[in-house]
Amino acid sequence: MGMLGLLVPGVGMGGGQAAELTVWAKTGTYRYHRTQAAGSGTTASLTMAGNETRSIQVLARATGTVANFDIAVAALSDGRGNTIAASNLHVQRGHQIQVVQNSWTNGGDTDGVEDLGWYPDALIPTVHPVSGDAIAAGATYQALPYSLPADQTHTFLIDVTVPAGTVAGTYTGTVTVSATGQSDVEISVTVNAWGWALPTTSAFTFYMGAPASQLHFYSTAPNDLLEWSLSNDEWNDVVGVCNTIWQAHGLAANSPVLFGGSPFILTGSEESWSMTEAAITQMRTHIDTYHPAFIQIRSPRSETVIDPYNSDYVDAYLDTYAVSIAGVGRSDTIFGMIIGPDEPYFEAESIIVNEWGKNVVDQPTIVSWETAPPELLSITYNPALDHLSMIGAIDTWAISIKFYEELQRTAAQERIAAGESIWFYTSLSGDGFSDKRPYWALDRDILNYRVMPWVCWHEDAVGSIYWGAGLRVWPILQAGLDYWTEPVSHRSDASDGGTVTATNGSKDIVGTAGSAFDGGTLDKYIGIDDAEGNWHICRIDAIADSTHLTITENWEGAGVESNLPFYERYYNAEGVFVYPCSLAEVGYYGIVSTMRFKSLRDGIQDYGYFALAEQYGASADAQVNALIRDVVAYGRGGATGDGDWDWEEEASAYDTAIAALGSMIAVGPRTEPGAVRRVSVSDGTVGRVASTDTVIARVTQSNDVVLRV
C-alpha cells in the first residue's frame, strides 16, 4: 500500500501516555481476524468503471481502549472541476462474530477452511441505505463513533461508488480517522475512473429470492420468530431497504411490494386468466428503479385451480403472463418460473416437469428453470435414469457445483450446445465432497465468494442461485439464540457409511450407504451403492433415533431399514448473506450486508468486465478467457484430475486481471469479425453467440447485443 501503517502515540486526558493506535488501509478481497497483527499502509487506490462499487478497508488496532473512534469522508476531485461526491463513499463497521465450531468438511476438504475465532461479518452502516440520512445514535449495534477495544484488530469498510457518466481521470481525496486522545490519521484515497460504465442491469444473473418476504414470514403467525410489529407502510419500507441492498450487490431484486399494491400474479382459473394494469405498471416501475436481471414469476404448479397436466389450461396461463410481460415492456429483465419440485429425483416428479415444462419452453418470453438432481447431467451415460433427462422441458438448469465433475461437465456442454443454459449453486459447504470448490461458509476463505462468477464464466454458466433468500436464520431463532452472536445457521444429523439392505420384491439389495442427512426436514435422500455397482436413491422417511434410519421409498418402490452411525454437522452462516436488523438493533428495519456479500458483489462486477470485454472481437474474447484461466482453472494441479478446481488464493491476481480487462474495454470496440458475444435475445434466453462476417453487433446500455444479419 505504499506507506507504513500510521502508529499514533496518543496522549491521555491527564497528560499521560494513552494507548498506541495503529491505522492502516487495504483494498482487495481480504479479511482480517481479531487476533491478526497490525498491518501497514495509509494509502488506498481503486480503478473503477461507472456503476461500479469497490471497497476500502480501514483497519485499526490499539494497545489500549480507544474511545470515539470515528471516520470522516470527503469528496474526491480530479483537479479539473469534476468530483465524486462524498455521498458516494459509505462507511460501515465490521461487527465481529465468534466461530467456535468449524463448518463441516469431508476428510481432505479443508482447503480454504480458516481458524476458529472472531470474524468481521455483518456491516453496520452509518447512513440509512435508502434515504442516505445519518442513523441516529442509540441502537445496540452502532457503526460510529466506536469504542475500539484493546489488542483487537477491527475492520471499517468504505464502499466507494463511481456514478455512471463520471469523466475519465484520477480522483483524489482524504479519509480522516479521529479518536479521543489521538492525533488524526489521514488516509489518501485515489480513484482512477475508466470513463466507461458497467451496465445498469447486471450481466450476471444472481437470484436469491425476496428477503423482505422472508422477514415477514419470520415475523408473523404462526412463526413469530422476530418480534417485529410493523404497519403495512413500514413493511413496504423494509421492501425498499432489501431491494436497494440487493441492487447494490448486483442481485436481482424481486419484491415490488408486500402490502397495498398490486402483485404481479395472475387471477382466474382454467382457461381464463388476467393481470391488472396496476400490477403491470408497478412491475415496470420496479424494474426501472432496481434494474433486476431476473424476475421470478408464479408457476402453474402453484395454482390450486389449474390442472398442470392440462396443456390448454397451462397454455392459457402462460399466454396471459406473456401478454403481461410484454405490457411491462422491459426486455433487459428476464422473467422465469421454476417448473417442478426441487431436484426432481423420482419418476413421478420428473413427469410433472416433462408434462408441461415444454409448454413453458415454447413460450418465448418466459424462461423455465429447475434445480438439477445430481444424476441429471450423466443421463447420456446412464440409460436407466432416462426419466430424469427432461430434455426439451427446461431452459435453464441450476446445478450444484459439488456434483459438477468431468462426466457432468461434458454433458453440460452438450446441453449448452443444444440451447439450454446453466446456472451454478453451492450449499452445505461441500457436503460429502473433498475436492476444491467455491463452497460458502463464514469460516471459508472469503475469496470463495468472489470466485463463483469466475467459475461460472469458465464453464459458460450465465447465472447462480442461493437458498433461503440469504436470510436463513430461522434455525437460530427457533433455538432461542441471537443471530448477532450465533453463527451456526444449519445443523444436520449425518451418516457416511454402513451396510443397508433394501428389499426389491423377493431380492435383497445389500450395499454401502452414501451420505444421508435430515437438515430439519424429512424430504431428504440417501444413496445406496450395491454389490453389482448399481446406484439407488431412496427417500428418507424418518429418523427414529440417533442411529436408526427408516427409508420407505426408492426407485424400485421398496422399503429400506438400516442401522447407521450418525453424527452432527455444523454449518456457519449457511444460507445467510445478510442479517436482519431492527430499529433497536441498528436504527432501521430491514437487513445489513456482510463482508462475504461484498466479496460476491466484486465477483459479479468482475463478470460484467468479462461480458463487455469479450464483445470487442475474437482476439479480445481469447484474451478474456486467457486472463480468466490464469486465475481459475479446472484440473490444474488436482489430485485426481476429475472434478478438481484450482484458483489463485491471492486477491491481487483478480484485481490485476480486471485491470487488464478494463484497459481493453477503454480502448473501445473492434471492427474485426468472429467475436463471441453473450446476448440476451428476444425470446428471453441467455447464451453465447458466435458471430460471422455478416453479423453486426451493437452493445446497448443494458449489455444486450442487437444482432443484424
N, C-alpha and C positions, 0 to 999 in steps of 0.2 A: 504493500500500500504506500510505499514511499517513506514517510517519516516514521519514527518510533512512536508507539503509543505515548500519550502525554501523561506523565506522573505529576499529580498536583499535590504538593505538600500543604495541606490546609492548616488554618490557624483556628484554634479553639476559642470559644466565647470568652474564656478567662485569659486569653493570650497564650495559652499553652499549645503544644503541637496537637493538631487534630488528626483524624485518620488520613492516610495517604490514599488518594483516589486515582485510579488509572482508567482512562477512557481511550477507546480505540474504535476504528470503523472497519467494516468489512462489507464487500459486495460478493455476490455469487451464492450458490446453493450450499450453505454451511449451517451448522447448528452447534452452538456452544453449550455444554452442560455446566451445571452449577460449580463443579469442582475444577473445571479447566482453568489453567493459569492465565494471567493477563496476556493479551496479545499486543500487537503494535500497529501503528498507522493512524493518522488523523486526516487522511485524505480519502475521498471516495469518488470514483469515476464510473459513469454509466454511458453506454452508447445505445440509443433507442430510436425507434420509429414513432410516428404519431399513433395514437390509440394504443400505446403500449405502456405497461406499468411494470417497473422492476423495483427492487428493494435495496435499501442501505441498512445494515445493522450497525447500531451504535451500542457498544458493549462497555460494561463498567464493572470494576472490582475495586474494593476498598479494604484497608486493613482494620477499619472500624465502621460502625454505623454512620451513614451519611444521610442527613435529613434534607428534605425538599429537593431531591434530585429532579431536575427539570430539563426539558429540551425545547428550544425555540427555533422555528424555521423561518426563512425569508425567501423572497422571490429570487429566481435565478435570471441573470441577464447576459446577453451576448455582446453588450457594449455598443450595440447599434440601434438601440431602442426597442428591441424585441425581448420579451420576457416569458418565463414560465412562472405563473403566479404561485404565491405561497400556498394558495388553496389547493394546489396540485401536489403538495407534499403532506402526507398524512402520517402522524406519529402514533405508534401503538406500543404497548408494553407486553412483553412475553411473560404470561402467567406460567409458573412452573408447577409441574405435577410429578409425583414420585412413582416410579416403576419399581415394584418390589418383587414381581414375578415376570420373567421374560415371556413373551409370546411364544406359543408352541412352535417347535421346529421338529422335523423328522430326521433324526440321525445327523447326516452331514450338512443339512440345510441350515448352516449357521452363517452363511455369507450375508453380511450387512446387518446382523444382529448386534446391537450395541449393549453396553454395560447397564446394569441396574443403577438406579439413581434418579436424579431430578432433571426433567426435560422442560425447556421452554416450549409451550404449545399454543394454548389459547392466546389470542392477541386482543388485549383490552384497548379500545380506541379512545382517542382524546376528543373526537367530534362524532356527532350523530352521522351514520352512514348515508342517510338520505338528505337531511337538511344542511349538513355541514356545520351546524351550530355546536359550540363547545358544550361538552357534557358537564353538568353541574357537579360539584363536589358532594360527597356524602354516600356514594354507592359502596358496597362491600369491596368490590374489586375496582379500584381506581387506577387509571393509567399513570397520570402525572398530576402534581408532584408525587414522588415516590420516596419512601424511606428505604434506602439501599442497605441491606444487611451486611454485616462484616464478613469478610472472607468468602464471599459468594460472587460468582460471575452471573450477571443478568443481562438480558437482551432487550433492546428497544429498537423496534423496526420502523423505518420510514419508507412508506410507499411513495415513489415518485412517478407521476403520470405525465407523459408528453401528449398534449392535446393534438388532435388532427389539425393540420394546417400550420403547425409550428414550422417556422422558417429554418432551413438547414443552418447549422452553426454550432459554436461551442458556448454553452451557457454555464456561468459560474456563480457561486454564492457561498454563503456560510450558514452552517447549523451551529447553534450555540448551546453548550451544556453548562448548566449552573447548579449549584447546591450550597446549602448553608455552610459557611466557614471554608468554602473552597473558591479558588480562582476559577473564572470562566474558562472553558475549553472550547476552542473554535475548530470545527471540522470543515475543511474545504471541500466543497461539492462541485463536481464538473459533470455536466450532461452534454454529450455530443449528439445532436439531433440529426438524423439522416436527411430529413426533409421530405420523406415519403411516409405513408401511413399504412398500418395493418388494416385489413377490412373491418368494418364495424361489426359484421356478423362473422363469428369465428370460422376459420377454415376447418377446424377440428370439431366434430360433434361430440360433446360430452353431456350425457343425460344422467342426472342424479335425482330425478323426481322433484317434488314440491315440498320444501322444508316447512313452509307455513302450514300446510295441511297436516303435516306430521306433528307439529307443535299443538295444533288444535285437537288432534286425536289424543295426544297425551293429556290435554288439559280438561277434557270433558268426560262426562259419564259414558260408559261405566268405568273408564280408566282412572281419571282424576289423579294422574301421577304428577302433574305440575299444578301448583296452586296459583293458577292464573285466572283471574275473573275479569274478563275484558268485554267491552261492548263490541258491537259489530264494526263500528268505525275503528276502534282500536285494533281489532283483528286485521282489518284491511291495511292499517299502518304496518302491522307485522309482515303482511304480504309485500309491501313496498320495501321494507328492510331486506327481506330474504331475496327478492328479485334483484335488488341493487347489488347485493354481495355476490349473488350467482353471476350476474353480468360482469362484475369487476374481475372475476376469476376465469372468465371465458366459458362458463357453463350456460346451458340452455335454460333460461328462466321459464317455468311452466305454470305459474299461478296468476292468471289475470285478476282473479277476485275470489274472496271467500264468502262475503256477505253483501247483500244489497245490489248486486249486479246481475248480469245475465251470463251464466257459464256457457262455454262452447260445447254444449251437449244437445243431441237431438231429442226431440219428444215425438211420441207416436207409437205405432205398433205395426207388425207385419209388413205390409207394402206401403204404408202411409207414414212419412216422417217429415219433420220440419225443423228449421232453425230460425230463431228470431233475428230480425235485422239488428236489434240492440246487441245481441251476442256477437254478431259479425263485426259490428263497429268496435265493440270492446276488445275483441281479439286483434283487430287492426291497430288500435291504439297501443295495446300491449306490445305488439311486435315493433312498432315504431319507437317505443320507449326503451325496450330492453334487447332488441335485435337477437332473439334466440335462433340458433341454427336448427333447432328441432322442437316440435310441439307434439306431445303425446295426446292422442285423442281416444275416445271411448270406443272399444271394440264391440261388435255384435254379441260376443260371448258374455259381455257384462249386462246385457239386456234380458230381463226375465220374460219379456213379452215378444221375443223373437226366437224362432227355431233356427239354430245355426246350421242345420242340415238342409234347410230350405233355401235353395240358391236364389229364388225370386225375392224372398224376404231380405236376404243378405245383400243382394244387388241393389234393392231399393234403398236400404240403409246406407250403403256406400255411395250410391249416386247422390243422395241428399247431402252427405258430407262433402262430396266433391264439388257440388254447386256452392256450398257454403264457403269452402276454401277458396274457390275462385272469386267469391264475393269479397273475401278478405283482401285478395289482390297483392299478396306479398310473397313473391316467388323465391326470395332468399331463404325463407324458412321452410323446412321440410316437415310435413305432417305425417305422423306414423302411428300405427297401433300394433300392440302385441297380440299375437294370434291365439296361442293356446296356453296350457299350463307351463309353469317354469320347468325347463329342461325335460321335455316330454319323452320319458323313457319307454313307457308302455304302449302297446299297440293301440289300445283304446284312446290314449292321449294323442298319439300321432294321427289317428283317424280324424280327430277334430281339426287338426292343422291341415291335413290333406283335403278334407271335405270342402272347406270354404276359404282356406288360405289362398287358393288360386284365384278366388274372386277378388281378393284384395290386390294380388299381383297384377291382375288385369285392369285394375283401376289406376290410371296413370298419375293421379295427383296424391295418392296415399301410398306410403311405404309400409309394408308388413315386416315385422321383425320378431325375433324369438331368441330366447336363451337356448343355446345348443347343449344337448346331452353329450357327455364325453365321447360316446361312440359315433356321433353324427359324422365326423369328418373321415371316419375309416370305413364308411359304408361300401365304398368301391371294393374294398378288400375283405369284406365280411358279409357275404350274401345272406347269411342267417339273420342279419339285422336289417333286412331290406325295408321293413315297415318304418324304420326310422329315417329313411333318406329324405322324405318330404321334398323331393326335388320339384321345383316349379311352384312351391307353395309359400316361399319366403323370399323377400327381397334382401334382408339383412340378417345375418346370424351373429349373435353376441356369444363369443367363445371364451371360456375360462382359459387364461394364459397358462395355468398349471397343467392343463391337458394337451397343450399345443407342442407336440413333438414331431419328429420327421414324417411319420405316416400322415398325421393330421395336417401338417404343413403342406405336403404335396397335394392332398385332397382340397385344401382351402384354396390353393392357387387354381385348381381346376374349377372350383365353384366361382371364383372371381372371373375367370375367363368365360364362364357361361353366363355372366351378367349379374350374379349375386354379389353382395358386398359383405365385408367382415368388420365387426367390432370386437374389441377385447374387453374382458373384465378380470379383476382379481378379487379373491376373497379368502378369508381364513388363513392368511399369512403363509400360504404354501402348504396347506393341509395335505400331508401324505406324500409330498414330493421333495426330493433332496437336491435338485439342481437349481441353478441360479435363475431367478425370475424377478420381475418387478413386483414383489409382494409388499403389501401395505400393512404397517402396524406402527404404533408410536415408537417402539424400540427397534425399528428397522432404519437403515441408512436413509436419510432424508432425500438423497438422490433417487431412491426407488420411485418417488412420486414424479419427479421431473422426467425420468427416463421413459415412462409409459408411452407418451405420444411419439417418442423416437422409435420405440419398438414397433408401434403401430405403423408408422411410415415405412419402416424397414420391411414389413410384411404386407404392405398395400392395404392395411386396415384403415378405415376412414373415421373411426369413432370409438367411443368407450362408454361403459355404463358402470354404476356403482350402486350398491343397495342401501336401503334404509334412509333415503333422502339425505344421506350424510349426517343423520341425526339419530343413529341407532343407540340411544341412551336408555331405552325402556328397561333393559335388564338391570341397569344401575338403579333406576328409580324404583323398580319393583322390589329390589332388595333393601330399600330404605337408605341408600347411600347417596353421596353427593358427587355429581359428575365433575365438579371442580377439583375434587381430591381423589376420586377413584377412577383409574384409567381402564380397568378390565370391563369391557363392554360385551364380552361374549365368553361363555364357558361351555364346554361340551364334554359329556362322557364319551370315551372313545375306546376302540379296540383295534389293534393292528395285527391280529393273528388268532390262531385257534382253529380247531377242526369243526367243520359244520356238516351236518347230514341233512340233505333236502330230499323229500320223498317226491318222486315223479312217477305216479302210477304205482307199479309194482317194483320200480327200480329206485334204489337209493343212490343219490349223488353225494359222494364224500369229497370234500375239497378243503382248501385253505381260505379262510375269510380275509378279505381285504379290510380297508378302513370302514368303520361304522361309527356314526355319531348321532346324537339326538338334537343337540342345539336348541332345546326348548320346544321342539315340535315332534310330531310323530311322522311327518311326511319326509322321511329320510330313507336312505338306502344302504345296502351292504352288497359288496361283490363277492362271489364265490368262484374260485378257480378250481375246477375238478381235476381228477387224475388224468382225464383224457384231453386236457388242455382247453376245455370249453369254459366260457365265462358266463356266469349267471348273475343278473342283477335282481335283487329281491327288495321289496319294500319292508321296512321295519314297522311292525305293528305296535310293539310295546317293549319297554324295558322294565321288567318286573322288579329287579333289584340291581345291585351294583355288578352282578356277574351274569345275570340271566337275560338272554335276548330272545324274543319271540318274533318270528317272521312269518307272515301268513300269505304272502303273495310273491310269486316270481313269474317269469315269462311262461313257464310251463303250468302255472296255476297251482303249484304245490305249496304245502306248508313246510316251514322250517323251524326247528327249535335247536338252540345251541347254548352251551355254557362257554362264555368267552371272558378273558380278563379285561376289566375296564379300568380306566384311569381318567383323570380330569385334565383337560387342556385349557389354557388361558390365552386370551387374545386382547391385547391392549389397543384401544381405540379402533377396534374392528367395526366398520360401518359408520365411523364418526369422523367427519371432516370439519364440523363446526360445533360450537357449544351453544345450547340455549342460554338466553340471558333475559333477566327481568329488570324492571325499573330499579328494584332494590339492589340487585347484584351488580349491574353495570351502568344503569342510568337510562335504559330504554328496554322495550320488549322486542325480542327477535332473536338474532344469532350474532355470534362473533366468529371471525375467521381464525385460522391456526397457521403455525409455521409450515405444516405439511401442505396445507391448501395453497400457500404461496409457491411452494415448490412445484405443485401440479400446474398452477397458473403459468409459471415460467415455461413448463413443457408445452402447454397449449399454445402459448405465444411463439415458441420455437417452431412449432408445426406450421404456424402462419408464415414464417420465413421460408420454410421448405416449399409450401404451396405457391408462394409468389415467385421464388427464385427459379423453380423448375419450368415456369411458363415462358422463360426467356430463351428458349431454343434447346436443341438436342444436346449441345455441349454443356449448356447450363444444367440440364437435367442430370447428365452424367456427373457433373461436378457436385451437385447437391447430394446425390447418392454416395459419391466417394467420401464427402465430408461426414455424412451420417455413419458410414461404415468404418470410418476412423474412430468413431466414438462408441457405436453399438454394433455388435456382430453376433451372428448365430454360428455356434460350433467353434468359435475361436478359443482355443485353449481348454476346451471342455474335456472332462474325464472320459466320457463315453461316446462323444460325437453324435449323440441322439438327444435332441431337446436341450442342449446346453447353450445358454446365453452368456454373453460377457459384455460389459460396458466399462467405460472409463470411470474410475472412482474419484477422480479429481475434478471438481466443478469447473475449473478454468478451461478444461478441454471442451466443454459445452459452449462456454462463452466465446472461445476462440473460433469455433465452427460457426456460431451465429454471426460473429463479426464479419467473417468471410462472406457469408450469405448476404448480409446487409450491404456489403460493398458491391456484390453482384447486382442486387436489386437497384441500388442507387445509380448504377450505370445506365439502366433503362432497358426496355425490350429490345430483343434482337430480331432481325428480319429473316433469319435462317429458318428453313422448314424442318420438320421432324421432331418438334418438341412434344413431350409427353405432358399432357395437361390434366390437372384434377378439375373436374367440372361438376356443376350442379345443373342438370338439364331439366327440360320442361316436364318430364314425367315424374320428377321427384327423386329419381335415383341419383346416386353419387358414385363416381368411379374415375378411372383413368382412361383417357382417350389418346391414342397415338395419331398424330396429325400427319398429313401429307402435304405435298406442294400446293394442292388445290384448296387447302383449308386455311382460312384467315381467322385469327383469334383476336378478340378484343376483351381485355381484362376490365371488368366493371368494378365499381367501388365495393360490391358485395362479394368479389372474388369469383363470381360466375365467369365462365368463358362462353361467349356467344359465338357459335360456330356457323360460318357461312361457307357453302361449297360452290 
